[in-house]
Amino acid sequence: MSITIEQISKNYGFQQALSNISFSLKKGEIVGFLGPNGAGKSTLMKIICCYLSQDNGSIKVCELDTKEQDMLVKSKIGYLPENNPLYSDMYIKEYLSFVGAIYKIKNLKERISEIIDQTGITTEKHKKIKELSKGYQQRVGLAAAIIHNPEVLILDEPTTGLDPNQLVEIRNLIKQFGKDKTVLLSTHIMQEVNKMCNRVVIINKGRIVDDQKISSLKKKNIDLEDHFRKLTS
C-alpha cells in the first residue's frame, strides 16, 4: 500500500478533530476525501504530510512511518494545500527552481522544462506568478508539488475557485498524474469526484462514515451528492 492509516486520533484542546481513522490507498488510485467544513479532512492531510502530529495511531507512506521517518516521507509526497501558498513576486521558472533546489533535484533546468510542459504552462512560463489567472496559479502549485516526482499526491481543494474551463484542465492533469501515482484529494464539487476518482472516503465529525468505489455507487444507482448529504446531515 502507498498509504496506510491506522487508528488516527487528533485533538485540539478539548475538541476532537479525528477519532480512530483507518483506511489505506494503493498505487494508481485517485481517492476523493469528502466531508463538510470542520470534518477533519485538512487535519488528516496535514498529518499524512508530516505538518501535524497525531495524538494516537500510525501512518505509513510507502512503508515509511510519518513520525519516525518524516523527512523521507516528505520526499515521497507532493502536497498542494488548500490556499496554494505561492511566492507571487517570483517568476514561474524562478519559483520552480527554488522548490526544486530544496529537493536537491539533479538536472534541475531540464526537470523544470519537463514539468512546465507537463502541466501546460508553457505559454505563461515567462510571467510572474501574480500575473497568472487562478487556473494557471493552480497549475504552478501542481508543478511544484510534483517536481520531485513523488509517489503520492495530497491535494486539498485543488479545484476551488476555478471556472468551468479551468476545472476541466486541472481535472485532466490530476487524472494523468493518478495513472502511476497515489492521489488523495479533497473537494466539495461532487461532479469532479465522479469524473476523477476511483473511490470515495467520506468523513463526518472526525469519523469515517463511508468508504467505497465510485463504480459501486453507480451500480446501485446512488447519487453521490444525495448520499453525501444523508451521511453528513
PLY file of the C-alpha trace (Angstrom):
ply
format ascii 1.0
element vertex 233
property float x
property float y
property float z
element edge 232
property int vertex1
property int vertex2
end_header
0.00 0.00 0.00
1.17 3.55 -0.72
-0.59 4.96 2.36
-1.72 3.02 5.43
-3.65 4.93 8.09
-4.37 3.11 11.34
-6.44 4.35 14.27
-5.52 8.03 13.90
-6.90 10.43 16.52
-6.20 14.14 16.93
-7.46 16.66 19.47
-7.19 20.43 19.57
-7.55 21.08 23.27
-10.97 19.71 24.22
-12.11 19.49 20.59
-11.71 16.13 18.86
-10.78 16.62 15.21
-10.19 12.94 14.31
-11.38 9.77 16.03
-9.82 6.38 15.18
-9.46 6.98 11.44
-8.32 3.95 9.42
-8.08 3.32 5.68
-5.43 2.64 3.05
-4.64 3.70 -0.51
-2.72 1.86 -3.20
-0.79 2.96 -6.26
-2.97 4.04 -9.18
-5.92 5.09 -7.01
-7.45 8.56 -7.09
-9.47 8.79 -3.88
-11.92 11.58 -3.15
-11.81 12.56 0.53
-15.13 14.22 1.29
-16.67 15.86 4.31
-18.35 19.08 5.45
-16.29 22.00 6.71
-14.65 21.13 10.02
-14.98 17.37 9.49
-11.22 16.79 9.79
-10.11 16.48 6.14
-7.34 19.06 6.18
-6.14 17.87 9.60
-5.65 14.31 8.34
-3.95 15.51 5.16
-1.51 17.60 7.18
-0.76 14.61 9.43
-0.07 12.41 6.38
2.31 15.10 5.08
4.07 15.39 8.48
2.97 19.00 9.05
0.96 17.95 12.11
1.46 15.09 14.55
-1.33 12.74 15.57
-2.16 12.01 19.21
-2.69 8.28 18.61
-2.30 5.78 15.80
0.18 5.43 12.96
0.55 6.34 9.31
2.91 4.77 6.81
3.65 6.30 3.42
5.48 3.93 1.06
6.22 1.76 4.13
7.81 4.74 5.97
6.47 5.84 9.36
5.45 9.51 9.35
6.63 10.08 12.92
9.93 8.23 12.80
10.95 8.96 9.19
9.30 12.29 8.48
11.97 13.71 6.15
11.93 10.59 3.99
8.13 10.64 3.96
8.12 14.26 2.75
10.37 13.24 -0.14
7.72 10.72 -1.24
4.79 13.18 -1.12
3.66 16.05 -3.32
1.36 18.32 -1.32
-0.90 21.09 -2.62
-2.55 22.88 0.34
-5.96 24.48 0.00
-4.59 28.04 -0.18
-1.76 27.20 -2.61
0.97 29.31 -0.92
2.98 30.66 -3.85
5.58 33.43 -3.90
3.63 35.79 -6.14
6.55 38.13 -6.96
8.64 35.27 -8.35
8.69 34.27 -11.99
7.39 30.75 -12.66
10.80 29.31 -13.53
12.36 31.11 -10.58
9.81 29.64 -8.19
10.12 26.10 -9.56
13.90 26.41 -9.39
13.60 27.42 -5.74
11.36 24.42 -4.94
13.49 22.03 -6.96
16.65 23.15 -5.16
15.04 22.26 -1.82
14.60 18.69 -3.09
18.17 18.72 -4.49
16.94 17.64 -7.90
19.66 16.75 -10.40
19.44 18.29 -13.89
17.01 20.84 -12.47
16.74 23.01 -15.59
15.71 20.00 -17.66
13.20 18.91 -15.00
11.66 22.40 -14.86
11.21 22.42 -18.64
9.65 18.96 -18.49
7.24 19.86 -15.69
6.24 23.17 -17.33
5.30 21.23 -20.45
3.52 18.50 -18.47
1.36 20.98 -16.54
0.53 23.07 -19.60
2.04 26.38 -18.52
4.46 26.79 -21.44
2.69 29.87 -22.82
2.87 31.60 -19.42
6.34 30.48 -18.32
7.97 33.91 -18.59
5.40 35.60 -16.32
5.44 36.38 -12.63
3.05 34.24 -10.59
0.93 37.25 -9.60
0.24 37.90 -13.30
-1.37 34.49 -13.76
-5.05 33.54 -13.65
-6.31 31.36 -10.79
-6.21 28.33 -13.07
-2.60 28.87 -14.05
-1.62 29.52 -10.44
-3.13 26.12 -9.59
-1.03 24.60 -12.38
2.10 26.17 -10.87
1.12 24.74 -7.48
0.72 21.31 -9.05
4.03 21.68 -10.86
5.75 22.47 -7.55
4.02 19.50 -5.90
5.24 17.00 -8.49
8.63 18.47 -9.45
10.45 15.83 -7.38
8.36 13.04 -8.99
6.65 11.91 -5.76
4.87 8.59 -5.41
1.95 10.15 -3.52
-0.05 13.33 -4.20
-2.11 15.01 -1.47
-4.38 17.71 -2.92
-6.55 19.85 -0.63
-9.37 21.50 -2.61
-7.34 21.68 -5.86
-10.28 22.96 -7.95
-11.64 25.67 -5.64
-12.38 28.95 -7.42
-11.77 27.68 -10.94
-14.02 28.48 -13.89
-15.52 25.58 -15.93
-12.69 25.52 -18.49
-10.05 25.58 -15.77
-11.87 22.79 -13.94
-11.62 20.52 -16.97
-7.92 21.30 -17.44
-6.95 20.69 -13.79
-9.12 17.56 -13.66
-7.35 16.11 -16.68
-3.97 16.89 -15.12
-4.90 15.09 -11.90
-6.22 12.08 -13.82
-2.96 11.96 -15.77
-0.92 12.03 -12.55
-3.12 9.35 -11.00
-2.18 6.76 -13.61
1.11 5.92 -11.89
0.80 7.64 -8.50
-1.49 7.54 -5.48
-3.75 10.60 -5.23
-5.81 11.68 -2.22
-7.84 14.81 -2.88
-10.48 16.72 -1.00
-13.18 18.71 -2.77
-16.72 19.97 -2.32
-17.52 19.51 -6.02
-19.26 16.15 -6.33
-19.21 16.18 -10.13
-15.43 16.33 -10.02
-15.29 13.30 -7.73
-17.46 11.34 -10.14
-15.24 12.29 -13.07
-11.81 11.98 -11.44
-11.92 9.44 -8.64
-11.96 5.65 -8.43
-13.11 5.68 -4.82
-14.65 7.92 -2.20
-13.97 8.17 1.54
-16.47 10.29 3.49
-15.66 11.77 6.89
-18.06 13.48 9.30
-17.26 14.88 12.73
-13.85 13.25 12.69
-15.06 9.74 11.82
-15.17 7.73 8.58
-18.82 7.19 7.62
-18.32 5.57 4.20
-15.56 4.12 2.02
-16.40 2.57 -1.33
-15.65 2.58 -5.04
-17.40 5.08 -7.29
-18.33 2.20 -9.59
-20.21 0.51 -6.71
-22.29 3.64 -6.14
-23.10 3.84 -9.84
-24.13 0.15 -9.97
-26.54 0.80 -7.10
-27.84 3.95 -8.85
-26.83 6.00 -5.82
-26.35 9.71 -6.44
-23.12 10.75 -4.71
-24.38 14.18 -3.69
-27.55 12.75 -2.10
-25.50 10.01 -0.47
-23.06 12.54 0.96
-25.88 14.73 2.27
-27.57 11.81 4.06
-24.34 10.73 5.74
-23.28 14.19 6.88
-26.56 15.91 7.77
0 1
1 2
2 3
3 4
4 5
5 6
6 7
7 8
8 9
9 10
10 11
11 12
12 13
13 14
14 15
15 16
16 17
17 18
18 19
19 20
20 21
21 22
22 23
23 24
24 25
25 26
26 27
27 28
28 29
29 30
30 31
31 32
32 33
33 34
34 35
35 36
36 37
37 38
38 39
39 40
40 41
41 42
42 43
43 44
44 45
45 46
46 47
47 48
48 49
49 50
50 51
51 52
52 53
53 54
54 55
55 56
56 57
57 58
58 59
59 60
60 61
61 62
62 63
63 64
64 65
65 66
66 67
67 68
68 69
69 70
70 71
71 72
72 73
73 74
74 75
75 76
76 77
77 78
78 79
79 80
80 81
81 82
82 83
83 84
84 85
85 86
86 87
87 88
88 89
89 90
90 91
91 92
92 93
93 94
94 95
95 96
96 97
97 98
98 99
99 100
100 101
101 102
102 103
103 104
104 105
105 106
106 107
107 108
108 109
109 110
110 111
111 112
112 113
113 114
114 115
115 116
116 117
117 118
118 119
119 120
120 121
121 122
122 123
123 124
124 125
125 126
126 127
127 128
128 129
129 130
130 131
131 132
132 133
133 134
134 135
135 136
136 137
137 138
138 139
139 140
140 141
141 142
142 143
143 144
144 145
145 146
146 147
147 148
148 149
149 150
150 151
151 152
152 153
153 154
154 155
155 156
156 157
157 158
158 159
159 160
160 161
161 162
162 163
163 164
164 165
165 166
166 167
167 168
168 169
169 170
170 171
171 172
172 173
173 174
174 175
175 176
176 177
177 178
178 179
179 180
180 181
181 182
182 183
183 184
184 185
185 186
186 187
187 188
188 189
189 190
190 191
191 192
192 193
193 194
194 195
195 196
196 197
197 198
198 199
199 200
200 201
201 202
202 203
203 204
204 205
205 206
206 207
207 208
208 209
209 210
210 211
211 212
212 213
213 214
214 215
215 216
216 217
217 218
218 219
219 220
220 221
221 222
222 223
223 224
224 225
225 226
226 227
227 228
228 229
229 230
230 231
231 232
